[in-house]
Amino acid sequence: MAKSVVSIVKGDDPVKMVEDVLDHLGGVTSLIKKGSTVVLKPNAGHPGSAETAINTSPDFVSAVIKTIQKANPKKIILAEAAAIGCDTMECLETSGIKQAAVEAGVDDIVDIKSDKDLLKIPIRDARSAIQKVLLPRFLLEAEHIVNLPIFKSHCSMVFTCALKNMKGVVQDKVHYQMHQTNLAEAMMDIWSVIKADLNIVDMIRPAEGFGPHFTMPTDFGCVIAGRDPVAVDATACRLTGLDLDNVPYFGPAHKRGLGNFKKNQIEIRGRSIEETRRVLWFPYLESFDKYPEYTIDTTGACSSCLSLVGLTMERLKSLNQYDDNSEVTILVGRKKKIPENIPPDKLILIGDCLKKFRKKGIHVEGCPPGEPAPHWAIVDRMTVSADEVDLTDPEILKIVRARMDEEAAPLIEHMIKLKAEWDKRQENK
């Protein structure tokens, strides 16, 4: 496979940064055909203002629209499908993306969730349980899809950037199905039938901490871009000090032929990784030694579920539930056998790898499970199965979101203290 090209720029003017990052790839007129239809796919999955870095920056989106207009496309469409249970237009409005796009001259804004003109696309060589997917006709017919993720930490998928952002081209039913199978493989199944041909990453103020919901924005001042989403994501990891071995989907993506992630397979243009690199805080990847009160068996676990366990421990601490539940044993990862002498209400089995043992304890389903699910299983001591609870039901989603919102403030306060402690350790290195 030929080398992939990724460009890196640093600055403080979003318009100039976007122009410069595309110039290193040949310029916007070489990347976008004159008279074409261009779909822009930002990350606007959850409600949150621009300051939170939960979503792509509105200034960045505006800069991309203004830059692409110079290629004289026929039409520029901004399209998104927010996370399960979230209203897409609300997310676009609260983030400031909608207003910024309108003011920049976007031609249309589309909520993929409400689109009715869908085509059933088979995934002929599916690696996950997703065998087919309904996709909007306008997305399949567009000459260009430009992927506009923000780089941010992500407790269940380690981080989110170009590859994961394209998960937002499907409606809630498929979103939910993806979380009930191997999510990393399901993401690549989606990419196999709908590809972005250009990825421009907002790393101006990326998010560290317990993302994607409990983010801590940090000034980074970079934009990176490339045609190869795998190479773009790998470069973003190297810029932020994130070990690629912790990421579960580079292997599946490469096997799918979606791109390169090895350093010697990527050509960097513009700024170098060395001069722009700054280590960000991914607290859920730290050692479990700091939780000695708990028995946690992580043998055979992937980084996604390991990240979830780290988040779960800190959620318990932030809500003063840590000491009250320390008698539980937490198992995560593939296992041939599990302990036989633990009462079922004190054995927490996290992830689909342990599904075969679900009758022996409290099972948290998913690959990976939803972010609050392990925490709630420990506190509530109850298994909640997709067969019993339909998380696409609006009424159930209201209850779930309300509980998450109620728990958010203590976790954010706790996270700020943890970050201050981490900063001190970094200074002393």
Secondary structure, DSSP 4 states (H G I P E B T S, - for coil): -PPEEEEEEE-S-HHHHHHHHHHTTT-HHHHS-TT-EEEEEE---S---GGGTSS--HHHHHHHHHHHHTT--SEEEEEE-PSTT--HHHHHHHTTHHHHHHHHT-SEEEEGGG---EEEEE-TT-SSS--EEEEEHHHHH-SEEEEEPEEEEETTTEEESHHHHGGGGS-HHHHHHHHTS-HHHHHHHHHHHS--SEEEEEEEEEEEEETTTEEEE----EEEEES-HHHHHHHHHHHHT--GGG-TTHHHHHHTTS---SGGGEEEEES-HHHH------GGGS-GGG-TTSEEE-TT--HHHHHHHHHHHHHHHHTT-TGGGTT-EEEES--S---SSS-GGGEEEESGGGGGGGGGSEEE-SSSPPTTHHHHHHHH-----TTT--TT-HHHHHHHHHHHHHHHHHHHHHHHHHHHHHHHHHHT-
